[in-house]
Each structure stands twice: as structure tokens, then as C-alpha cells.
């Protein structure tokens, strides 16, 4: 049984874009471990980031096009969280950037937990 059969369709499409975003991030990190630090304004650097940006945009498009969906908070949580993949473009302290984004994703996550705790017997896992 694959996860695609267990998820509502919007969540499935957004999850597929998240997987692709992580794959693009991994590819970027593999390349950067084998090269010297590029000029962050160069076209080569921007082209290398293109895959990550494209997939992050796909994740956000699912959220934006479905703001009226009952899954809107789920989609917002994932879209806010996947933005943390842009940490690779932040200097000098990417951890602060990721921490700020985590707050938004956590807010939506808590909302999802609160709305569904009685429905599924959910308890918060992260605090």
C-alpha cells in the first residue's frame, strides 16, 4: 500500500512536489560539495538553484489554488515548511531563517491537530 492511496488528492500532489524539492536540494548539495563556492549572483549559481525553486513553487501553487479547500491548513503548513529549503541561499546564519519559517508551519500544524484531534485521536508530537 503506497502513500498515494492514503492521501487526499491535493495532499498527494503537494507531497509529490515536496519529494521533488528535496531531491533537487540533494542534487544541489552534491554539486556544491564538489565545487568551490560560487558567486551567488552568477547565472550558473541561479541555474543550479532552478530545480529547487521550481519545486518549491509547485508546492506553493497547490496551496494558492486551493485556499477554499477543507485541506487549506494542511497545504499551508507544508508550503510554509518547504520554504526552509531555501536555507542554502542565506548567509551568514541560515538557522535563523529556518527557525522563522518553522514558526509559521508550526502554527498551521497546531491548527490541523486541534481541528482533527477528536476525529483521529491525534496528540501533538512536536512542541
N, C-alpha and C positions, 0 to 999 in steps of 0.2 A: 504494500500500500504506500503510494507516494504522497508527499505533502500536497501536491496539486489537487488531489481528490478530496482533501480535507478542508481546504480553504475556500472562502467565498471568492468569486472570480476577481473582484477588484484587488483583494489582498494578494491573490495569486500573481496577478500581473505586476503589482508593485514589488512583491517579493522576488520575482524573476529579475526585475531591474536592479534590485539591491544586490543580488548574486552577481550580476554582470558588473556592477560598480566595484564590488570587492575584487573581482577578477581583474578588472582594469587597474585598480590600485596595486594589486600584487605585481602585475606586469610592469607598472611604473617603478615600483620599489626594486624589482630585479634589475631593471635597466640602470637605475641610479646607483646600485651597489657596484656596478662595473664601469662607472664613468666618473669623471671629475665633476664638481659642482658647476652647473651651467649658469649662465646669465639668466636670471628669472624673467627678463623681458624679451629674451630671444624667441624667434619663431619656432626653433627646434624644441625648446622647453614647452612652449604653449601647445605645440602639436603633440608632444608626448603626454600632456595632460588632457588632451581632447577626449580620449575614451572615458576617463573618469567623469569629466564634465558632462558628456553626453548621457551617461547612465544616471548621474545624479539628477539631471534634467528630466529624464524619463520618470524617475521616482516622483518628482515634484508635479509633473503633468498629471499623473494619476490622481494625486491629491487635489490639484486645482480644478480638474474637470469633474470632480465628484464631491464637491463641498456640501451638497444636499443629501448625500448618501448616509444611511444609518452607520456606515463604517467610517465616517469622516474623521473621528478622533483617532482611530487606528491608523488611517492613512497619514494624518498629520504627525502622529508620533514617529512613524517610520521616516517620513520626509524630513522632519527636523533632525532626527538622529543620523541619517545618512549624510547630512551636510558635514558631519565631523570628518568625513574622508578628505575634506579639503585641508586638513591639518598640514599636509605636505607643502602647502604654499605659504604658510605662516612663519614669519621669523620675528623675533628670536625665540618666542615662547608659545609653541603651538598648544601646549597643555591648557593654557588659559582659554584659548579659543574653543577647544573641545569641551571644557568644563561649562562654558557659557551655553553651548548648544545642548549639552546634556540636560540642563535645566528645563528647556522648552520641551524636549522629548519626554522627560520625566513627568512634566505637568500633564501632557496628554495621556501618558501611560497610566498615571494615577486616576485620571478621569475614566479611562477604559475599565480599569479594575473596579472602581466604585460602581460604575453603571452595570457591570456584569457579575459582581461577586455573588449575588443571590442566584443568578441564572446558572452559573457553572461551579459555584462553591470555591471561587478564587480567593486566594490570600496574597497580599503583597509579598513579592520575593526580594525586592530591592528597596533600600531606604537611603 
